[in-house]
Amino acid sequence: MSQEIIEHEEKDFTKNWVSSSRFLFYLQVFVVLAFVLGGCYRMYNQRYKGKPDVEVQGSSTYKPVYK
């Protein structure tokens, strides 16, 4: 009977620190990778699209033009 309990404890996530630490390590790596890739994707979607064509008043240029 005690042999069954020992075998069950070896398979249990909370009792076996080797498998639980391995699982938590890979979970951490996956979460960090997901955040990095998500941030890169978000920055790519909201990137600077280029210099827009803006109409500037003649009186506010370096050499102002008045009527």
PDB file of N, H, CA, C and O in Angstrom:
ATOM      1  N   MET A   1       0.817  -1.190   0.000  1.00  0.00           N
ATOM      2  CA  MET A   1       0.000   0.000   0.000  1.00  0.00           C
ATOM      3  C   MET A   1       0.865   1.261   0.000  1.00  0.00           C
ATOM      4  O   MET A   1       0.574   2.215  -0.721  1.00  0.00           O
ATOM      5  N   SER A   2       1.923   1.266   0.803  1.00  0.00           N
ATOM      6  H   SER A   2       2.160   0.491   1.389  1.00  0.00           H
ATOM      7  CA  SER A   2       2.776   2.450   0.849  1.00  0.00           C
ATOM      8  C   SER A   2       3.533   2.645  -0.455  1.00  0.00           C
ATOM      9  O   SER A   2       3.892   3.770  -0.804  1.00  0.00           O
ATOM     10  N   GLN A   3       3.781   1.550  -1.182  1.00  0.00           N
ATOM     11  H   GLN A   3       3.489   0.636  -0.899  1.00  0.00           H
ATOM     12  CA  GLN A   3       4.470   1.650  -2.478  1.00  0.00           C
ATOM     13  C   GLN A   3       3.594   2.408  -3.478  1.00  0.00           C
ATOM     14  O   GLN A   3       4.105   3.182  -4.288  1.00  0.00           O
ATOM     15  N   GLU A   4       2.282   2.189  -3.424  1.00  0.00           N
ATOM     16  H   GLU A   4       1.866   1.560  -2.767  1.00  0.00           H
ATOM     17  CA  GLU A   4       1.372   2.904  -4.311  1.00  0.00           C
ATOM     18  C   GLU A   4       1.365   4.393  -3.988  1.00  0.00           C
ATOM     19  O   GLU A   4       1.310   5.225  -4.894  1.00  0.00           O
ATOM     20  N   ILE A   5       1.418   4.728  -2.722  1.00  0.00           N
ATOM     21  H   ILE A   5       1.463   4.053  -1.986  1.00  0.00           H
ATOM     22  CA  ILE A   5       1.425   6.131  -2.318  1.00  0.00           C
ATOM     23  C   ILE A   5       2.711   6.806  -2.784  1.00  0.00           C
ATOM     24  O   ILE A   5       2.673   7.941  -3.258  1.00  0.00           O
ATOM     25  N   ILE A   6       3.844   6.128  -2.656  1.00  0.00           N
ATOM     26  H   ILE A   6       3.875   5.206  -2.271  1.00  0.00           H
ATOM     27  CA  ILE A   6       5.127   6.697  -3.093  1.00  0.00           C
ATOM     28  C   ILE A   6       5.114   6.916  -4.604  1.00  0.00           C
ATOM     29  O   ILE A   6       5.545   7.966  -5.081  1.00  0.00           O
ATOM     30  N   GLU A   7       4.619   5.927  -5.363  1.00  0.00           N
ATOM     31  H   GLU A   7       4.269   5.074  -4.976  1.00  0.00           H
ATOM     32  CA  GLU A   7       4.558   6.080  -6.822  1.00  0.00           C
ATOM     33  C   GLU A   7       3.618   7.226  -7.213  1.00  0.00           C
ATOM     34  O   GLU A   7       3.894   7.974  -8.151  1.00  0.00           O
ATOM     35  N   HIS A   8       2.523   7.349  -6.492  1.00  0.00           N
ATOM     36  H   HIS A   8       2.300   6.742  -5.730  1.00  0.00           H
ATOM     37  CA  HIS A   8       1.582   8.424  -6.779  1.00  0.00           C
ATOM     38  C   HIS A   8       2.204   9.790  -6.454  1.00  0.00           C
ATOM     39  O   HIS A   8       1.991  10.759  -7.182  1.00  0.00           O
ATOM     40  N   GLU A   9       2.959   9.861  -5.380  1.00  0.00           N
ATOM     41  H   GLU A   9       3.132   9.073  -4.789  1.00  0.00           H
ATOM     42  CA  GLU A   9       3.602  11.127  -5.020  1.00  0.00           C
ATOM     43  C   GLU A   9       4.689  11.510  -6.013  1.00  0.00           C
ATOM     44  O   GLU A   9       4.940  12.695  -6.231  1.00  0.00           O
ATOM     45  N   GLU A  10       5.340  10.515  -6.619  1.00  0.00           N
ATOM     46  H   GLU A  10       5.137   9.552  -6.441  1.00  0.00           H
ATOM     47  CA  GLU A  10       6.359  10.820  -7.621  1.00  0.00           C
ATOM     48  C   GLU A  10       5.745  11.452  -8.866  1.00  0.00           C
ATOM     49  O   GLU A  10       6.375  12.280  -9.524  1.00  0.00           O
ATOM     50  N   LYS A  11       4.523  11.062  -9.183  1.00  0.00           N
ATOM     51  H   LYS A  11       4.011  10.389  -8.649  1.00  0.00           H
ATOM     52  CA  LYS A  11       3.856  11.598 -10.369  1.00  0.00           C
ATOM     53  C   LYS A  11       3.127  12.901 -10.079  1.00  0.00           C
ATOM     54  O   LYS A  11       2.760  13.621 -11.007  1.00  0.00           O
ATOM     55  N   ASP A  12       2.915  13.211  -8.820  1.00  0.00           N
ATOM     56  H   ASP A  12       3.214  12.626  -8.066  1.00  0.00           H
ATOM     57  CA  ASP A  12       2.168  14.408  -8.437  1.00  0.00           C
ATOM     58  C   ASP A  12       3.000  15.658  -8.729  1.00  0.00           C
ATOM     59  O   ASP A  12       4.201  15.689  -8.463  1.00  0.00           O
ATOM     60  N   PHE A  13       2.356  16.675  -9.273  1.00  0.00           N
ATOM     61  H   PHE A  13       1.380  16.649  -9.489  1.00  0.00           H
ATOM     62  CA  PHE A  13       3.031  17.917  -9.649  1.00  0.00           C
ATOM     63  C   PHE A  13       3.575  18.647  -8.418  1.00  0.00           C
ATOM     64  O   PHE A  13       4.664  19.220  -8.463  1.00  0.00           O
ATOM     65  N   THR A  14       2.819  18.624  -7.328  1.00  0.00           N
ATOM     66  H   THR A  14       1.935  18.159  -7.291  1.00  0.00           H
ATOM     67  CA  THR A  14       3.229  19.377  -6.141  1.00  0.00           C
ATOM     68  C   THR A  14       4.305  18.662  -5.342  1.00  0.00           C
ATOM     69  O   THR A  14       5.003  19.303  -4.556  1.00  0.00           O
ATOM     70  N   LYS A  15       4.460  17.370  -5.513  1.00  0.00           N
ATOM     71  H   LYS A  15       3.893  16.849  -6.151  1.00  0.00           H
ATOM     72  CA  LYS A  15       5.440  16.611  -4.727  1.00  0.00           C
ATOM     73  C   LYS A  15       6.782  16.469  -5.445  1.00  0.00           C
ATOM     74  O   LYS A  15       7.821  16.369  -4.793  1.00  0.00           O
ATOM     75  N   ASN A  16       6.774  16.459  -6.769  1.00  0.00           N
ATOM     76  H   ASN A  16       5.930  16.540  -7.299  1.00  0.00           H
ATOM     77  CA  ASN A  16       8.003  16.243  -7.534  1.00  0.00           C
ATOM     78  C   ASN A  16       8.538  17.600  -7.990  1.00  0.00           C
ATOM     79  O   ASN A  16       8.020  18.179  -8.945  1.00  0.00           O
ATOM     80  N   TRP A  17       9.571  18.110  -7.316  1.00  0.00           N
ATOM     81  H   TRP A  17       9.991  17.640  -6.540  1.00  0.00           H
ATOM     82  CA  TRP A  17      10.065  19.465  -7.620  1.00  0.00           C
ATOM     83  C   TRP A  17      10.808  19.533  -8.937  1.00  0.00           C
ATOM     84  O   TRP A  17      10.932  20.613  -9.515  1.00  0.00           O
ATOM     85  N   VAL A  18      11.312  18.394  -9.431  1.00  0.00           N
ATOM     86  H   VAL A  18      11.211  17.517  -8.961  1.00  0.00           H
ATOM     87  CA  VAL A  18      12.037  18.421 -10.707  1.00  0.00           C
ATOM     88  C   VAL A  18      11.075  18.695 -11.860  1.00  0.00           C
ATOM     89  O   VAL A  18      11.322  19.580 -12.680  1.00  0.00           O
ATOM     90  N   SER A  19      10.003  17.953 -11.922  1.00  0.00           N
ATOM     91  H   SER A  19       9.802  17.235 -11.256  1.00  0.00           H
ATOM     92  CA  SER A  19       9.061  18.164 -13.029  1.00  0.00           C
ATOM     93  C   SER A  19       8.315  19.480 -12.878  1.00  0.00           C
ATOM     94  O   SER A  19       8.008  20.134 -13.875  1.00  0.00           O
ATOM     95  N   SER A  20       8.019  19.879 -11.644  1.00  0.00           N
ATOM     96  H   SER A  20       8.268  19.348 -10.834  1.00  0.00           H
ATOM     97  CA  SER A  20       7.301  21.142 -11.466  1.00  0.00           C
ATOM     98  C   SER A  20       8.186  22.331 -11.805  1.00  0.00           C
ATOM     99  O   SER A  20       7.713  23.294 -12.408  1.00  0.00           O
ATOM    100  N   SER A  21       9.467  22.286 -11.428  1.00  0.00           N
ATOM    101  H   SER A  21       9.851  21.504 -10.937  1.00  0.00           H
ATOM    102  CA  SER A  21      10.346  23.406 -11.755  1.00  0.00           C
ATOM    103  C   SER A  21      10.597  23.479 -13.262  1.00  0.00           C
ATOM    104  O   SER A  21      10.708  24.570 -13.822  1.00  0.00           O
ATOM    105  N   ARG A  22      10.684  22.339 -13.908  1.00  0.00           N
ATOM    106  H   ARG A  22      10.594  21.453 -13.454  1.00  0.00           H
ATOM    107  CA  ARG A  22      10.850  22.325 -15.365  1.00  0.00           C
ATOM    108  C   ARG A  22       9.621  22.920 -16.037  1.00  0.00           C
ATOM    109  O   ARG A  22       9.735  23.730 -16.957  1.00  0.00           O
ATOM    110  N   PHE A  23       8.440  22.511 -15.567  1.00  0.00           N
ATOM    111  H   PHE A  23       8.347  21.853 -14.820  1.00  0.00           H
ATOM    112  CA  PHE A  23       7.204  23.043 -16.131  1.00  0.00           C
ATOM    113  C   PHE A  23       7.106  24.547 -15.918  1.00  0.00           C
ATOM    114  O   PHE A  23       6.734  25.274 -16.840  1.00  0.00           O
ATOM    115  N   LEU A  24       7.430  25.024 -14.731  1.00  0.00           N
ATOM    116  H   LEU A  24       7.732  24.433 -13.982  1.00  0.00           H
ATOM    117  CA  LEU A  24       7.346  26.460 -14.447  1.00  0.00           C
ATOM    118  C   LEU A  24       8.374  27.244 -15.249  1.00  0.00           C
ATOM    119  O   LEU A  24       8.102  28.369 -15.668  1.00  0.00           O
ATOM    120  N   PHE A  25       9.551  26.667 -15.468  1.00  0.00           N
ATOM    121  H   PHE A  25       9.773  25.753 -15.127  1.00  0.00           H
ATOM    122  CA  PHE A  25      10.558  27.337 -16.285  1.00  0.00           C
ATOM    123  C   PHE A  25      10.060  27.509 -17.718  1.00  0.00           C
ATOM    124  O   PHE A  25      10.143  28.601 -18.279  1.00  0.00           O
ATOM    125  N   TYR A  26       9.541  26.432 -18.308  1.00  0.00           N
ATOM    126  H   TYR A  26       9.473  25.544 -17.852  1.00  0.00           H
ATOM    127  CA  TYR A  26       9.043  26.530 -19.685  1.00  0.00           C
ATOM    128  C   TYR A  26       7.820  27.434 -19.768  1.00  0.00           C
ATOM    129  O   TYR A  26       7.623  28.107 -20.780  1.00  0.00           O
ATOM    130  N   LEU A  27       7.002  27.463 -18.732  1.00  0.00           N
ATOM    131  H   LEU A  27       7.163  26.917 -17.910  1.00  0.00           H
ATOM    132  CA  LEU A  27       5.865  28.366 -18.700  1.00  0.00           C
ATOM    133  C   LEU A  27       6.338  29.815 -18.676  1.00  0.00           C
ATOM    134  O   LEU A  27       5.774  30.662 -19.368  1.00  0.00           O
ATOM    135  N   GLN A  28       7.367  30.106 -17.886  1.00  0.00           N
ATOM    136  H   GLN A  28       7.825  29.418 -17.323  1.00  0.00           H
ATOM    137  CA  GLN A  28       7.935  31.461 -17.843  1.00  0.00           C
ATOM    138  C   GLN A  28       8.498  31.862 -19.199  1.00  0.00           C
ATOM    139  O   GLN A  28       8.263  32.975 -19.667  1.00  0.00           O
ATOM    140  N   VAL A  29       9.236  30.965 -19.826  1.00  0.00           N
ATOM    141  H   VAL A  29       9.428  30.060 -19.445  1.00  0.00           H
ATOM    142  CA  VAL A  29       9.820  31.261 -21.141  1.00  0.00           C
ATOM    143  C   VAL A  29       8.710  31.546 -22.150  1.00  0.00           C
ATOM    144  O   VAL A  29       8.812  32.488 -22.935  1.00  0.00           O
ATOM    145  N   PHE A  30       7.660  30.743 -22.131  1.00  0.00           N
ATOM    146  H   PHE A  30       7.577  29.978 -21.493  1.00  0.00           H
ATOM    147  CA  PHE A  30       6.554  30.950 -23.062  1.00  0.00           C
ATOM    148  C   PHE A  30       5.861  32.288 -22.823  1.00  0.00           C
ATOM    149  O   PHE A  30       5.532  32.992 -23.778  1.00  0.00           O
ATOM    150  N   VAL A  31       5.636  32.644 -21.568  1.00  0.00           N
ATOM    151  H   VAL A  31       5.903  32.072 -20.792  1.00  0.00           H
ATOM    152  CA  VAL A  31       4.942  33.903 -21.248  1.00  0.00           C
ATOM    153  C   VAL A  31       5.789  35.103 -21.658  1.00  0.00           C
ATOM    154  O   VAL A  31       5.264  36.056 -22.235  1.00  0.00           O
ATOM    155  N   VAL A  32       7.083  35.074 -21.372  1.00  0.00           N
ATOM    156  H   VAL A  32       7.509  34.300 -20.904  1.00  0.00           H
ATOM    157  CA  VAL A  32       7.971  36.184 -21.751  1.00  0.00           C
ATOM    158  C   VAL A  32       8.030  36.306 -23.267  1.00  0.00           C
ATOM    159  O   VAL A  32       7.974  37.410 -23.808  1.00  0.00           O
ATOM    160  N   LEU A  33       8.144  35.174 -23.951  1.00  0.00           N
ATOM    161  H   LEU A  33       8.190  34.277 -23.512  1.00  0.00           H
ATOM    162  CA  LEU A  33       8.189  35.194 -25.412  1.00  0.00           C
ATOM    163  C   LEU A  33       6.882  35.736 -25.994  1.00  0.00           C
ATOM    164  O   LEU A  33       6.897  36.484 -26.971  1.00  0.00           O
ATOM    165  N   ALA A  34       5.763  35.359 -25.397  1.00  0.00           N
ATOM    166  H   ALA A  34       5.750  34.751 -24.603  1.00  0.00           H
ATOM    167  CA  ALA A  34       4.467  35.858 -25.869  1.00  0.00           C
ATOM    168  C   ALA A  34       4.363  37.368 -25.676  1.00  0.00           C
ATOM    169  O   ALA A  34       3.861  38.066 -26.556  1.00  0.00           O
ATOM    170  N   PHE A  35       4.833  37.884 -24.533  1.00  0.00           N
ATOM    171  H   PHE A  35       5.241  37.316 -23.818  1.00  0.00           H
ATOM    172  CA  PHE A  35       4.794  39.332 -24.303  1.00  0.00           C
ATOM    173  C   PHE A  35       5.714  40.068 -25.278  1.00  0.00           C
ATOM    174  O   PHE A  35       5.342  41.122 -25.795  1.00  0.00           O
ATOM    175  N   VAL A  36       6.888  39.540 -25.532  1.00  0.00           N
ATOM    176  H   VAL A  36       7.191  38.684 -25.112  1.00  0.00           H
ATOM    177  CA  VAL A  36       7.824  40.203 -26.457  1.00  0.00           C
ATOM    178  C   VAL A  36       7.257  40.216 -27.867  1.00  0.00           C
ATOM    179  O   VAL A  36       7.268  41.251 -28.534  1.00  0.00           O
ATOM    180  N   LEU A  37       6.765  39.073 -28.324  1.00  0.00           N
ATOM    181  H   LEU A  37       6.756  38.232 -27.782  1.00  0.00           H
ATOM    182  CA  LEU A  37       6.207  39.030 -29.675  1.00  0.00           C
ATOM    183  C   LEU A  37       4.946  39.880 -29.785  1.00  0.00           C
ATOM    184  O   LEU A  37       4.722  40.516 -30.815  1.00  0.00           O
ATOM    185  N   GLY A  38       4.129  39.901 -28.751  1.00  0.00           N
ATOM    186  H   GLY A  38       4.312  39.385 -27.914  1.00  0.00           H
ATOM    187  CA  GLY A  38       2.941  40.752 -28.759  1.00  0.00           C
ATOM    188  C   GLY A  38       3.297  42.222 -28.802  1.00  0.00           C
ATOM    189  O   GLY A  38       2.649  43.001 -29.501  1.00  0.00           O
ATOM    190  N   GLY A  39       4.330  42.611 -28.055  1.00  0.00           N
ATOM    191  H   GLY A  39       4.857  41.978 -27.487  1.00  0.00           H
ATOM    192  CA  GLY A  39       4.781  44.000 -28.079  1.00  0.00           C
ATOM    193  C   GLY A  39       5.353  44.391 -29.424  1.00  0.00           C
ATOM    194  O   GLY A  39       5.113  45.498 -29.907  1.00  0.00           O
ATOM    195  N   CYS A  40       6.109  43.491 -30.032  1.00  0.00           N
ATOM    196  H   CYS A  40       6.304  42.592 -29.640  1.00  0.00           H
ATOM    197  CA  CYS A  40       6.661  43.773 -31.363  1.00  0.00           C
ATOM    198  C   CYS A  40       5.546  43.911 -32.394  1.00  0.00           C
ATOM    199  O   CYS A  40       5.590  44.795 -33.250  1.00  0.00           O
ATOM    200  N   TYR A  41       4.560  43.046 -32.309  1.00  0.00           N
ATOM    201  H   TYR A  41       4.525  42.328 -31.614  1.00  0.00           H
ATOM    202  CA  TYR A  41       3.433  43.112 -33.246  1.00  0.00           C
ATOM    203  C   TYR A  41       2.659  44.417 -33.075  1.00  0.00           C
ATOM    204  O   TYR A  41       2.257  45.041 -34.057  1.00  0.00           O
ATOM    205  N   ARG A  42       2.453  44.826 -31.823  1.00  0.00           N
ATOM    206  H   ARG A  42       2.780  44.319 -31.025  1.00  0.00           H
ATOM    207  CA  ARG A  42       1.731  46.071 -31.557  1.00  0.00           C
ATOM    208  C   ARG A  42       2.521  47.276 -32.068  1.00  0.00           C
ATOM    209  O   ARG A  42       1.951  48.190 -32.664  1.00  0.00           O
ATOM    210  N   MET A  43       3.834  47.274 -31.834  1.00  0.00           N
ATOM    211  H   MET A  43       4.298  46.532 -31.349  1.00  0.00           H
ATOM    212  CA  MET A  43       4.656  48.385 -32.328  1.00  0.00           C
ATOM    213  C   MET A  43       4.675  48.414 -33.849  1.00  0.00           C
ATOM    214  O   MET A  43       4.698  49.492 -34.443  1.00  0.00           O
ATOM    215  N   TYR A  44       4.667  47.245 -34.490  1.00  0.00           N
ATOM    216  H   TYR A  44       4.648  46.370 -34.008  1.00  0.00           H
ATOM    217  CA  TYR A  44       4.653  47.187 -35.948  1.00  0.00           C
ATOM    218  C   TYR A  44       3.344  47.756 -36.502  1.00  0.00           C
ATOM    219  O   TYR A  44       3.350  48.455 -37.515  1.00  0.00           O
ATOM    220  N   ASN A  45       2.232  47.458 -35.843  1.00  0.00           N
ATOM    221  H   ASN A  45       2.228  46.890 -35.020  1.00  0.00           H
ATOM    222  CA  ASN A  45       0.941  47.963 -36.323  1.00  0.00           C
ATOM    223  C   ASN A  45       0.791  49.457 -36.098  1.00  0.00           C
ATOM    224  O   ASN A  45       0.080  50.116 -36.858  1.00  0.00           O
ATOM    225  N   GLN A  46       1.434  50.012 -35.086  1.00  0.00           N
ATOM    226  H   GLN A  46       2.012  49.477 -34.469  1.00  0.00           H
ATOM    227  CA  GLN A  46       1.295  51.436 -34.788  1.00  0.00           C
ATOM    228  C   GLN A  46       2.563  52.213 -35.176  1.00  0.00           C
ATOM    229  O   GLN A  46       2.877  53.242 -34.579  1.00  0.00           O
ATOM    230  N   ARG A  47       3.269  51.712 -36.164  1.00  0.00           N
ATOM    231  H   ARG A  47       3.014  50.876 -36.649  1.00  0.00           H
ATOM    232  CA  ARG A  47       4.529  52.348 -36.554  1.00  0.00           C
ATOM    233  C   ARG A  47       4.266  53.693 -37.243  1.00  0.00           C
ATOM    234  O   ARG A  47       3.142  54.001 -37.640  1.00  0.00           O
ATOM    235  N   TYR A  48       5.332  54.475 -37.370  1.00  0.00           N
ATOM    236  H   TYR A  48       6.245  54.225 -37.047  1.00  0.00           H
ATOM    237  CA  TYR A  48       5.275  55.761 -38.052  1.00  0.00           C
ATOM    238  C   TYR A  48       5.142  55.511 -39.543  1.00  0.00           C
ATOM    239  O   TYR A  48       6.006  54.871 -40.141  1.00  0.00           O
ATOM    240  N   LYS A  49       4.093  55.997 -40.140  1.00  0.00           N
ATOM    241  H   LYS A  49       3.391  56.517 -39.654  1.00  0.00           H
ATOM    242  CA  LYS A  49       3.783  55.686 -41.534  1.00  0.00           C
ATOM    243  C   LYS A  49       4.516  56.574 -42.531  1.00  0.00           C
ATOM    244  O   LYS A  49       4.474  56.293 -43.729  1.00  0.00           O
ATOM    245  N   GLY A  50       5.178  57.622 -42.090  1.00  0.00           N
ATOM    246  H   GLY A  50       5.212  57.850 -41.117  1.00  0.00           H
ATOM    247  CA  GLY A  50       5.897  58.484 -43.006  1.00  0.00           C
ATOM    248  C   GLY A  50       5.510  59.936 -42.803  1.00  0.00           C
ATOM    249  O   GLY A  50       4.637  60.263 -42.000  1.00  0.00           O
ATOM    250  N   LYS A  51       6.168  60.780 -43.536  1.00  0.00           N
ATOM    251  H   LYS A  51       6.877  60.515 -44.189  1.00  0.00           H
ATOM    252  CA  LYS A  51       5.947  62.213 -43.413  1.00  0.00           C
ATOM    253  C   LYS A  51       4.655  62.591 -44.126  1.00  0.00           C
ATOM    254  O   LYS A  51       4.542  62.390 -45.335  1.00  0.00           O
ATOM    255  N   PRO A  52       3.676  63.134 -43.401  1.00  0.00           N
ATOM    256  CA  PRO A  52       2.418  63.505 -44.057  1.00  0.00           C
ATOM    257  C   PRO A  52       2.564  64.819 -44.824  1.00  0.00           C
ATOM    258  O   PRO A  52       3.422  65.643 -44.509  1.00  0.00           O
ATOM    259  N   ASP A  53       1.722  64.998 -45.823  1.00  0.00           N
ATOM    260  H   ASP A  53       1.025  64.328 -46.078  1.00  0.00           H
ATOM    261  CA  ASP A  53       1.678  66.255 -46.574  1.00  0.00           C
ATOM    262  C   ASP A  53       0.841  67.254 -45.775  1.00  0.00           C
ATOM    263  O   ASP A  53      -0.375  67.104 -45.657  1.00  0.00           O
ATOM    264  N   VAL A  54       1.506  68.272 -45.229  1.00  0.00           N
ATOM    265  H   VAL A  54       2.494  68.394 -45.325  1.00  0.00           H
ATOM    266  CA  VAL A  54       0.833  69.260 -44.394  1.00  0.00           C
ATOM    267  C   VAL A  54       0.903  70.608 -45.088  1.00  0.00           C
ATOM    268  O   VAL A  54       1.964  71.024 -45.553  1.00  0.00           O
ATOM    269  N   GLU A  55      -0.219  71.277 -45.154  1.00  0.00           N
ATOM    270  H   GLU A  55      -1.081  70.939 -44.776  1.00  0.00           H
ATOM    271  CA  GLU A  55      -0.274  72.616 -45.748  1.00  0.00           C
ATOM    272  C   GLU A  55       0.167  73.633 -44.698  1.00  0.00           C
ATOM    273  O   GLU A  55      -0.475  73.777 -43.657  1.00  0.00           O
ATOM    274  N   VAL A  56       1.256  74.333 -44.973  1.00  0.00           N
ATOM    275  H   VAL A  56       1.777  74.216 -45.818  1.00  0.00           H
ATOM    276  CA  VAL A  56       1.803  75.302 -44.026  1.00  0.00           C
ATOM    277  C   VAL A  56       1.445  76.705 -44.512  1.00  0.00           C
ATOM    278  O   VAL A  56       1.560  77.018 -45.697  1.00  0.00           O
ATOM    279  N   GLN A  57       1.008  77.540 -43.571  1.00  0.00           N
ATOM    280  H   GLN A  57       0.915  77.286 -42.608  1.00  0.00           H
ATOM    281  CA  GLN A  57       0.684  78.920 -43.930  1.00  0.00           C
ATOM    282  C   GLN A  57       1.957  79.643 -44.356  1.00  0.00           C
ATOM    283  O   GLN A  57       3.035  79.407 -43.810  1.00  0.00           O
ATOM    284  N   GLY A  58       1.814  80.512 -45.322  1.00  0.00           N
ATOM    285  H   GLY A  58       0.938  80.704 -45.765  1.00  0.00           H
ATOM    286  CA  GLY A  58       2.956  81.258 -45.831  1.00  0.00           C
ATOM    287  C   GLY A  58       3.557  82.202 -44.801  1.00  0.00           C
ATOM    288  O   GLY A  58       4.754  82.485 -44.855  1.00  0.00           O
ATOM    289  N   SER A  59       2.757  82.693 -43.869  1.00  0.00           N
ATOM    290  H   SER A  59       1.785  82.463 -43.826  1.00  0.00           H
ATOM    291  CA  SER A  59       3.257  83.646 -42.881  1.00  0.00           C
ATOM    292  C   SER A  59       4.050  82.963 -41.759  1.00  0.00           C
ATOM    293  O   SER A  59       4.693  83.650 -40.965  1.00  0.00           O
ATOM    294  N   SER A  60       4.018  81.618 -41.677  1.00  0.00           N
ATOM    295  H   SER A  60       3.495  81.060 -42.322  1.00  0.00           H
ATOM    296  CA  SER A  60       4.726  80.942 -40.600  1.00  0.00           C
ATOM    297  C   SER A  60       5.990  80.226 -41.088  1.00  0.00           C
ATOM    298  O   SER A  60       6.584  79.450 -40.340  1.00  0.00           O
ATOM    299  N   THR A  61       6.405  80.478 -42.331  1.00  0.00           N
ATOM    300  H   THR A  61       5.923  81.108 -42.939  1.00  0.00           H
ATOM    301  CA  THR A  61       7.628  79.848 -42.852  1.00  0.00           C
ATOM    302  C   THR A  61       8.856  80.645 -42.417  1.00  0.00           C
ATOM    303  O   THR A  61       8.734  81.691 -41.781  1.00  0.00           O
ATOM    304  N   TYR A  62      10.053  80.132 -42.772  1.00  0.00           N
ATOM    305  H   TYR A  62      10.152  79.282 -43.289  1.00  0.00           H
ATOM    306  CA  TYR A  62      11.307  80.789 -42.393  1.00  0.00           C
ATOM    307  C   TYR A  62      11.386  82.187 -43.006  1.00  0.00           C
ATOM    308  O   TYR A  62      11.779  83.150 -42.347  1.00  0.00           O
ATOM    309  N   LYS A  63      11.006  82.277 -44.277  1.00  0.00           N
ATOM    310  H   LYS A  63      10.687  81.495 -44.813  1.00  0.00           H
ATOM    311  CA  LYS A  63      10.907  83.589 -44.939  1.00  0.00           C
ATOM    312  C   LYS A  63       9.425  83.831 -45.169  1.00  0.00           C
ATOM    313  O   LYS A  63       8.868  83.362 -46.162  1.00  0.00           O
ATOM    314  N   PRO A  64       8.780  84.556 -44.266  1.00  0.00           N
ATOM    315  CA  PRO A  64       7.323  84.720 -44.369  1.00  0.00           C
ATOM    316  C   PRO A  64       6.894  85.429 -45.626  1.00  0.00           C
ATOM    317  O   PRO A  64       7.573  86.330 -46.120  1.00  0.00           O
ATOM    318  N   VAL A  65       5.755  85.006 -46.135  1.00  0.00           N
ATOM    319  H   VAL A  65       5.204  84.275 -45.734  1.00  0.00           H
ATOM    320  CA  VAL A  65       5.160  85.599 -47.326  1.00  0.00           C
ATOM    321  C   VAL A  65       3.829  86.201 -46.920  1.00  0.00           C
ATOM    322  O   VAL A  65       2.932  85.495 -46.459  1.00  0.00           O
ATOM    323  N   TYR A  66       3.707  87.502 -47.092  1.00  0.00           N
ATOM    324  H   TYR A  66       4.436  88.075 -47.467  1.00  0.00           H
ATOM    325  CA  TYR A  66       2.459  88.202 -46.738  1.00  0.00           C
ATOM    326  C   TYR A  66       1.761  88.662 -47.981  1.00  0.00           C
ATOM    327  O   TYR A  66       2.390  88.866 -49.020  1.00  0.00           O
ATOM    328  N   LYS A  67       0.464  88.825 -47.882  1.00  0.00           N
ATOM    329  H   LYS A  67      -0.046  88.659 -47.038  1.00  0.00           H
ATOM    330  CA  LYS A  67      -0.315  89.324 -49.029  1.00  0.00           C
ATOM    331  C   LYS A  67      -0.226  90.825 -49.129  1.00  0.00           C
ATOM    332  O   LYS A  67      -0.817  91.419 -50.031  1.00  0.00           O
TER     333      LYS A  67
END
